[in-house]
């Protein structure tokens, strides 16, 4: 089973090394790693090129750097380039939890024959990445939870490429909510097989598009539009989504 992992980035010189090295350190033997840079101007490209020239032989690295219109266009570009059976993401501010993460994902997919896998994630302090701010425990999958605003943590999701080809890629009209829109499109129908891997898959630095407080107003508007597009009661579903997150902060505080 070939796994394609995609990283999109733009001017992430300070964090991109952790993301790339977490993929290159994986012990799984069949990984295609696609890095899509949006023509960075801060030295990100130099960092990328310096790391991948010594990439391990069992990981096929593909790298492109050209202007784009944002993260979701870059991700769509990477998905179209991908030749793997399964597609996952490692964002430029994030890194995989351990060198065994992809092996464990593949073992679970082989065991269950699922179309869609998700797991747990940690939100960490941007400067002290060993300091946990939130623990996202995905929990057992239930369709009723999706219909009440719950979604798996996007960077823990590994999805078969044929599912993505059938269901469509990211809606680039969203600047923040395209990941939620994609997950709702895939999961609301209840006709794909989903499995939960009860272990940490990713560490995420706080401060990304959806965690930056300066963008929360835009995120609210996009979420409302997205919920309406799926025929849901938008305001109620948005509130339900927020309530699902409360236990994450409690787990981090009392770990």
HUJO-V611970 format. One line per field, one symbol per residue. ss: DSSP state (2 for helix, 1 for strand, 0 for the rest). Layout:
BEGIN
ss = ???
END
This chain:
BEGIN
ss = 001111111000000222222222000000111111100000022222222200000011111110000022222222222000011110000111000022222222222200011111111100000001111100000022220000000222011122222220000000000222222222200000011111111111100000002222222222222222200002222222222202222222200
END
